[in-house]
Amino acid sequence: MSLTRSMMFKTSMALKAVSLFLVLIFGGTMLAHAQVAPAAPQATAPAAQPFSSAPTDDAYVLGAGDVITAEVLGRAEFKTQVQIQTDGTLQLPFLGTVKAADMSVLQFRESVKNALKKGGYYADPIVNITVANYASRYVVVLGDVGRPGMVPVDRNYRVSEILAQVGGPRDSGSDFIMLRRTTGEEIQLDIRKLATGTTEEDPFVKPGDKLFVPKAETFYIYGQIARPGTLKIDTGMDLRRAIAAAGGLTTMGSEKKIKITRDGKDIKKFPLSGAIKNGDVIYVGERFF
C-alpha cells in the first residue's frame, strides 16, 4: 500500500512537471510572436507630380496660320495635316471646308466629332486634334534668356510666366526686360519686381507681344579695390554701389582719389552719388597718410 502511494505521488509530480514544461514552451512561443509581430504598414503619400508650365493644346485658341494634325483613332483614311487659312477655315477629309479659327482645340475636336457623326461617316469616332505649328497666338522672347523663341499663349500669361518658360534671364543678362506691344508701346520692367512687386509690375502679355532681355551694361574698376574687374551695372547704380559691388576699398584706397574715364575723358572728383554708365572705367587711387 505504501509502495502504491509512493508510485502515485511520483506519477503526479511527473505530470505536473510536464504540464509546466508545456506552459513554458507554448507561452514563450506566443510571447515571442507577440514581440516580433510586424507593425502595420504606414500609408505613404503619393509621389508629387512634376509641374509643367507648358501650355496645353486643348486650351489653345486656333487662328490663321496654325498647322494642325487631325485624325480618327483606327481610321488611317482620315488622318491629315493642314494649315488654317486667312479666312479661318481648313479642309478635312469627308467634311470639306470647316471653320477652325477662334475655337479652342477642344472645341474644334468636338465640332469635328459631331460633324462626322451627323454625316454618318463614323458611329462614335475618337477624334484627335494636335497643333503641329503655332503661328497665330504667340509671344516672341529674345535676348539674353535661356531659350529664346516663340511661346504659344493659350490663356492669360503674365510676363514672369513667359520668362520662366524660356529659362529665365542668363547671368550676363540685364536686370530689366523690355515689353513691346503690337501697338508700338514699350514698357521697361524690373525683373526682380516681376515676382515681388504688384500685378501692375508684372502685366499680362498679348499675342504678338515681344519680350527682350538685353545684355547687362558693365563697368571696369581697378586700383585700390578688393575685387578689381568687369562688373554688371544694376539699374540705378551709383559710384557708391559700384565700389560696394567690387568688395569695397582696400586699406590703402581713398574715396578722394577716384577717377572715372568716360567716353575717353577723365572725370576727377566724381561724386559718390553719381550714376555709373556703360563702359565707365573707375580707378581708385591710394590715400596719403
C-alpha positions in Angstrom: 0.0 0.0 0.0 2.8 2.4 0.9 4.6 1.4 -2.4 1.5 2.2 -4.4 1.0 5.6 -2.8 4.7 6.4 -3.5 4.3 5.5 -7.1 1.1 7.6 -7.5 2.9 10.6 -5.9 5.8 10.3 -8.3 3.5 10.0 -11.3 1.6 13.1 -10.2 4.8 15.1 -9.8 5.9 14.0 -13.3 2.6 15.1 -14.8 2.9 18.5 -13.1 6.5 18.9 -14.4 5.3 18.0 -18.0 2.4 20.5 -17.7 4.7 23.3 -16.5 7.2 22.5 -19.3 4.5 22.7 -22.0 3.2 26.0 -20.5 6.7 27.5 -20.6 7.2 26.3 -24.2 3.9 27.5 -25.7 3.7 30.6 -23.5 7.2 31.6 -24.6 6.4 31.0 -28.2 3.3 33.1 -28.1 5.2 35.9 -26.3 7.9 35.8 -28.9 5.3 36.1 -31.7 3.7 39.0 -29.9 7.0 40.8 -29.6 8.1 40.3 -33.3 4.7 40.9 -34.8 5.2 43.2 -37.8 3.9 46.8 -37.4 1.0 47.8 -39.5 2.2 49.3 -42.8 2.3 53.0 -42.9 0.4 54.8 -45.6 2.7 56.5 -48.0 1.8 59.8 -49.7 1.6 59.6 -53.5 4.7 60.9 -55.3 4.4 64.5 -56.2 3.9 65.1 -59.9 6.3 67.5 -61.6 4.8 70.8 -62.5 4.7 71.7 -66.2 4.3 75.2 -67.2 3.9 74.3 -70.9 0.6 75.4 -72.4 -1.9 72.6 -73.2 -3.1 72.1 -76.7 -6.7 71.7 -75.5 -6.9 75.3 -74.4 -5.0 76.9 -77.2 -7.3 79.1 -79.4 -6.7 78.3 -83.1 -6.0 81.1 -85.6 -4.9 81.7 -89.2 -1.5 80.2 -89.9 -1.7 77.5 -87.3 -1.0 74.0 -88.7 -3.0 71.2 -87.1 -3.0 67.4 -87.4 -6.4 65.8 -87.4 -7.1 62.0 -87.1 -9.7 59.5 -86.1 -8.4 56.6 -84.0 -8.0 53.5 -86.1 -9.1 55.2 -89.3 -6.0 56.0 -91.4 -8.1 57.4 -94.2 -9.0 60.4 -92.1 -5.5 61.4 -90.9 -4.3 64.8 -92.3 -2.1 67.7 -91.6 -3.5 71.1 -92.7 -3.0 74.8 -92.2 -5.7 77.2 -91.2 -6.3 79.7 -94.0 -6.6 83.5 -93.6 -10.4 83.2 -93.6 -10.2 80.9 -90.6 -11.1 77.7 -92.4 -9.4 74.5 -93.4 -10.0 71.4 -95.4 -10.8 68.0 -93.8 -11.4 64.6 -95.4 -15.2 63.9 -95.9 -16.2 67.2 -94.3 -14.6 69.6 -96.8 -14.3 73.2 -95.7 -14.8 73.7 -92.0 -14.3 76.7 -89.7 -11.5 76.4 -87.1 -10.3 79.9 -86.2 -11.3 81.4 -82.8 -12.1 77.9 -81.4 -10.0 76.1 -78.8 -8.5 72.8 -79.8 -11.0 71.1 -77.6 -14.0 72.9 -79.1 -12.7 72.2 -82.6 -12.3 68.5 -81.7 -15.8 68.2 -80.6 -17.0 70.1 -83.7 -15.3 67.6 -86.0 -16.6 64.7 -84.0 -20.2 65.9 -84.2 -19.9 66.6 -87.9 -18.6 63.1 -88.6 -21.4 61.5 -86.6 -24.0 63.7 -88.2 -22.8 63.0 -91.7 -22.9 59.2 -91.0 -19.2 58.6 -91.6 -18.5 57.1 -88.2 -20.8 56.0 -85.4 -18.7 57.2 -82.4 -15.3 58.5 -83.7 -12.5 59.2 -81.3 -11.1 62.4 -82.8 -7.6 63.7 -82.0 -6.5 67.3 -82.9 -3.0 68.5 -82.2 -1.2 71.7 -83.1 1.8 70.9 -85.3 2.9 74.5 -85.7 1.8 77.6 -83.6 1.6 80.6 -85.8 -1.3 82.8 -84.7 -1.1 83.3 -81.0 2.3 83.5 -79.5 4.8 85.8 -77.8 8.4 86.2 -79.1 11.1 86.2 -76.4 14.6 87.4 -77.5 17.8 88.5 -75.9 19.9 87.1 -73.0 17.5 84.3 -71.9 17.9 80.6 -71.5 15.9 79.5 -74.6 14.9 82.4 -76.9 12.0 81.7 -79.2 8.2 81.7 -79.7 6.0 80.8 -76.8 2.3 79.9 -77.5 -0.2 81.7 -75.4 -3.3 79.6 -74.7 -4.6 81.7 -71.8 -3.7 84.9 -70.0 0.0 84.8 -69.1 2.0 87.3 -67.1 5.5 88.4 -68.2 7.0 86.4 -65.3 5.3 83.2 -66.5 6.6 83.6 -70.1 10.1 84.4 -68.8 10.0 81.2 -66.7 9.1 79.1 -69.7 12.2 80.3 -71.6 14.5 79.5 -68.7 14.7 83.0 -67.3 17.5 85.6 -67.8 21.1 84.5 -68.1 23.7 85.7 -65.6 25.0 88.0 -68.3 21.5 89.5 -68.8 20.3 92.8 -67.6 18.1 93.2 -64.5 15.2 94.5 -66.7 13.1 93.3 -69.6 11.5 95.3 -72.4 7.9 94.5 -73.3 7.0 95.8 -76.8 3.3 95.7 -77.7 1.9 95.3 -81.2 0.8 98.9 -80.9 4.4 100.0 -80.6 4.2 100.8 -76.9 7.3 99.9 -75.0 7.4 99.1 -71.3 10.6 98.5 -69.2 10.0 96.1 -66.3 12.3 95.3 -63.4 12.9 91.5 -63.5 13.1 91.3 -59.7 9.8 93.0 -59.2 8.1 90.6 -61.6 8.0 88.2 -58.6 7.9 90.5 -55.7 6.0 93.5 -57.0 2.4 94.3 -57.7 0.3 92.9 -60.6 0.9 96.2 -62.4 4.6 95.4 -62.3 4.0 92.0 -63.9 1.5 92.7 -66.6 -0.3 90.2 -68.9 1.2 89.6 -72.3 -0.9 89.6 -75.5 -0.5 87.6 -78.7 2.1 89.3 -80.9 4.0 90.9 -78.0 7.8 90.8 -77.9 9.9 90.4 -74.8 13.6 91.3 -74.9 16.3 90.9 -72.2 19.4 92.9 -73.2 22.9 92.1 -72.1 23.8 93.8 -68.9 25.7 97.0 -69.2 29.1 96.8 -67.5 31.9 98.9 -66.0 35.5 98.2 -65.2 37.1 99.0 -61.8 40.8 98.7 -60.7 43.3 100.1 -58.4 42.9 100.0 -54.6 39.8 97.9 -54.7 39.1 94.5 -53.2 37.9 92.8 -56.4 39.0 94.6 -59.5 37.5 93.6 -62.8 34.5 94.0 -65.1 31.1 94.1 -63.2 27.5 94.4 -64.2 25.6 97.7 -63.8 22.4 97.3 -61.9 19.5 99.7 -62.5 20.2 103.0 -60.8 23.8 102.0 -59.7 25.9 105.0 -58.5 29.6 105.1 -57.6 29.0 104.2 -54.0 27.2 101.0 -55.0 29.8 100.2 -57.7 32.5 100.3 -55.1 30.4 98.1 -52.8 29.8 95.6 -55.7 33.6 95.4 -56.1 34.1 94.5 -52.5 35.0 97.9 -51.2 38.2 99.8 -50.9 41.4 98.3 -49.7 43.1 99.7 -46.6 45.2 101.9 -49.0 42.2 103.1 -51.0 40.8 106.6 -50.8 37.4 107.8 -51.9 39.0 111.2 -52.7 41.4 109.6 -55.2 38.8 108.1 -57.5 38.9 108.9 -61.2 36.4 107.8 -63.8 37.2 107.6 -67.5 34.0 108.0 -69.6 34.0 108.2 -73.4 37.7 108.8 -73.4 37.6 111.7 -71.0 38.9 111.6 -67.4 36.4 112.8 -64.7 38.0 113.7 -61.3 36.2 114.3 -58.1 33.3 112.2 -59.2 30.6 112.3 -56.5 29.7 109.0 -54.8 26.0 109.6 -55.7 26.9 110.0 -59.4 25.4 107.4 -61.8 27.6 104.8 -63.4 27.2 104.3 -67.2 28.0 101.5 -69.6 31.7 101.4 -70.4 32.9 103.5 -67.4 36.4 102.8 -66.2 36.9 103.5 -62.5 40.3 103.9 -60.9 40.7 104.0 -57.1 44.0 105.6 -56.0 45.9 105.4 -52.8 45.4 107.7 -49.8 48.0 109.8 -48.2 48.9 109.1 -44.5 
